[in-house]
Amino acid sequence: MQNTLLYLITVLIWGSTWFAIEFQLGEVAVEVSLLYRFAIAAALMWLFCWFRKLNMHFSLRQHGFILLLATLNFAVNFLFIYQAQQYLSSAMTAIAFTTMLLMNIINTRLFFGKPIAKRIYVGAMMGIVGIVVLFYPDLDGFDLTNTSLLGLLLILSGALSASFGNMVSVRNSRENMPIMQVNAWGMLYGSVVLFFAVLLKGQSFTFSTEPSYIFSLLYLAIFGSVIAFASYFALLKRIGPEKASYTIVLFPLIAVVLSTLFEGFVWTGHTFAGFALVLAGNALVLTPFARIKALLLSRRQPQPIV
């Protein structure tokens, strides 16, 4: 029951954050908006930990892994995502980000030695073909100024960064590092990394007083960062990265519905076919067919007469 609740929270929130990000683009630089988002999230996390009197002490080595997690998951990942959404709709970025599922499986094999089932290769190919079909109109007219392909490259880079961050999170969980305290330190470190990114790019610390900007910023900070990351990392710890990645299959559905209703996202034949292939490939990768088969066989066996 608790796992189901964590799934629902993660899917509903992250499925809607893709649309909320659209209101962060424009007047304020991407790096600055992200800094505001994670600075607010870090402050809330630290207040929560202080209120609960949680132990915030970690070794220097553990701080190193928290910094690595923060850089990959709270800074680099979102820098790529926000940049990508300047060129793509929230629906397209959400769909393309599902490639993190395949990256998680490959990285779990590389870093933790978990074997890869044959069906995963088939599912991966379906997902890759689905992405190609989605972006085929842009591939067909490819040139060096093609903004859609630039957006795709950025979102794939973000997915790769997030996947590496997931591996660090799994490693931290195996060392029994508490999620709330790690996230509090991580969002603080992420804010520091983003602060240096702002300085490096020479951006100004501007702020928009538009209600849409303020409300979306608070939503992304409180729900998209504090609550969703806590829920997702709890899933990683409880059931592992492969099963937790089911959320990646589901949140594009929320994102596509919102984009269709509010962004005027137009469905084409390529959209239907590509989206279907991506979802089917992800479902094939994640569905435990061997366990289902074993369960069905066990139910068919005659029960002993008492």
N, C-alpha and C positions, 0 to 999 in steps of 0.2 A: 504493500500500500504506500509506504514512504517513497519507494523508488518511482512509483507511478506519479506521485505528487511532484517529485523533483523533475521528472520528465515534462509534465504539463507546464510547470513554471518556466523551465528552460526554453521549451518550444514556443510558448505563447509570447514570452518577452523577447527572445532573440528573433523570432519571426517578425515582430513589429519594429525592432530597432532599425532594420534596414530602411524602413520608410521614415523613421524619425531622423535619421542621419541626413536626409534630403534637406531638412530645415536648418542644418548646421552649415550648409555650403553657401558661399557667396561673400557676404560682407566681412566676415572674420576669417582669417587664415586657418587652414585645416589644422596645422600644428598647434595653434593657439586654442582653438575649440577643444581639441583633444586634451590639452593641458588643463583647461577649465574642468572638463568632464572628470578626469581622473584625480585632480586635486580635490574636488568636491567628494568623490567616492572615497578617497583616502581619508579625508577628515571624518566622514561618517563611520568608516570602518574603525578608525582609532577611537572615536567616541564610544562605539559599541563595545570594543574590547576593554576600554577603561571602565565602562559601566558594569560590565560582567566580571571585572577584575581578572582578566585572562593573563596568563604568563606570556610576555612579549619577548623573552630572552631566547636568542639562538646563538649557536657558535658562529665563528667567523666563516667557516666552510659552508654552513647552512645559509648564511647571509649571501654568500656567493651564488648559490643555486637559486635563492629567491630573486636576486638581481637578474640572473639569467632568465628566469621565468617572466619577470616583469618586462624585461626588454623585448622578449619575443611575443608575449601575449597581450601586454598592456600598452606597448608603444609601437614597435615595428609593424605588427599585425594590423593595427588600426590606422596607422599612417597610410598603408597600402589600400585599405578598405575605403577610407574617406577620399583618397585620391581617385580610386577606381570609380566611385559614384559620381564623379564630375563628368565622366564619359559614358556611364551606363545607367540604366534605370535600376531601382532597388530590386526589382524582380530578377533581372539578369545577373546582378552581382550575387544575390542570394543563391541562385541556381548554380553559378560557376563555383561558388565557395564550397559546394558539396564535394568537390574533389578532395577536400581535406579528409574525407572518409578513407579514400584509397591511401592517401599519404600517411594517415594514422596506422593503417594496417601494415604498410611497408616499413614504417619507422619502428613499430612494435617488434617486427621481425629483426630489424637491424640492431636495435638497442637492447632488446630483452630476449631475443632468440626464439620468439614464438613462431611456429611453422605457418605457412600460408596455404590454405586449402585451394584445390584446383578451381572451384567455382568462383573464387575471388578474382582469378585472372579473367574469367568470362565476364563477370560483373564489371570489372575495371574497364575492359574493352567497350562494354556497352555504355559506360559513363563517358569515356573519351569520345566515342562516336556521337553520343548525345550532345556534348559540348560543341563538337565540330558542326553538327546539324544546326544547333542554335545560332551559331555565329557564321553559318555558311554564306549568307548574303554579304557579309563584310569580307569574308575570305575571297569570295568571288571577285570583289572589286578591290583587292589588296593594293595598297601603296603605303609609302613611309609616313603619310599623314593620317592614316586610318585610325581615328580616335577610339572606335569600338574595340579594335584589337589591342590598343594600348591599355584600355580599361580591363580587358581580359587578362593581359599579362600582369597588371597590377594586382588584380584580385587573386590570381593564382599564386603570386608571390606572398600575398597576405595569408592565404590558406597554408602555404608551406611554413611560414613563420609560426602560425598558430599551432600547426601539427608538432613542430619541434617543441613549442611551449607545453603542449599536452604531454610530451614524453618527459619533460622536466617535472611536471606536476605529478605524473605517475611515480617517478623516482623519489620525489619528496614525500609522497604518501607512503611509499614502501619504507621510508625512514621514520614513519609515524609523526611527521611534522603536521601540526594542527592547521586545518584549512583556514579558519577565520583569521588567525594571527598571521599566517603566510600571506593571505590576501591583503591584509592591512599593510604589512611591510611592502608587499609587491606593488600595491597601487601608489604607495609613497615613492618607491623607487621608480615606478613607471612615470610618475609626474616629474621627477628629477630628470629622467632621460628625455622626456618631451620638452622640458624647459631648455635643455641644451640644444635640442633640435630647433626650437624657436630662435635661439641666439645664433645658431649656425647658419640658418637661412635668412637672418636679418629681418624677421617679421616683427611687426608692431603689436603690442598687447592691447588691441582694440576690443570692443564689446558691443554687441547689438542689443538694443532695447526692444526689438520686435518681440511681441508675446510668443510667436511661433518659435523663435530662437531660444528664448528663456525656458519655455515649457519643455521643448524637446531636449534641451541641455539637462534639465533636472531629471527628465524621464530616463535619459541615457545614463546619467550618473547613478541615480538611485536604483532603478530597475535593471537597466542594461548592464551595469557594472557590478554594483554591490550584490544584488539579489541573484541575478542570473549566473554570474561567475561562481558564487558560493554554491548554488544548486548544481551547476555542471561539474565543478571540481569534486563535490560530494559524490556525484554519480561515478566519476572516474575512479574514486577511491573504493566505492562500494561494489561496482560491477565491471570495472576495467574500461579501457579506451574503445575497444571494438563495440561493445554493447552500448556504451554511452553515446557512441557516434550515431545511434538511431535518431537522435535529436536533429542531426544534420540532414536526414532524409525528410523530416517533417517540417522544419521551420521555413523552407522555401515555399511550402503551400500557403502559409500565412502571409509571407512577403508578396507572393504573386497576387493573392486576392486583394491585398491592400493597394498594391501598385495598379491593379486593374481598376479599382474603384476610385482612387484618388489621384493617380498620376496619368491616367489615360493610356496605360500600357495596352498596346494592341497585339492581340494574338494572331499569329499567322500559321500556315502549315508547318513551317520550320520550328515555331515555338512549341506547338503541340507535340510534334515528333521528337524534338530534342529533349523537352521536359520529360516526356514519357520514358525515353531511353535512360535518362539520368536517374529517375526515380526507380525504374525497374532494375537497373544495374546496382544501385545502392541496396535495394531490397534483397537482391540475389546475394550480394556480399554479406549482408548481415543476418539473413535468415538461417538459423541452425538446423539445416535439413537432417543431419545425422541424429540429432536429439529428437526431432519430431518423429522420424522413422522408428527410432528405438521406443519412443513412447507409444506409438500406434501398435507396434508389434507386442509390447508388453500387455496392452489392453486386449489383444486378440487371443492371448494365451488362455487356455481353460483354467478356471479357478479351482483349487482343490475342494473336494466335498468334505464338509466338517461333520 
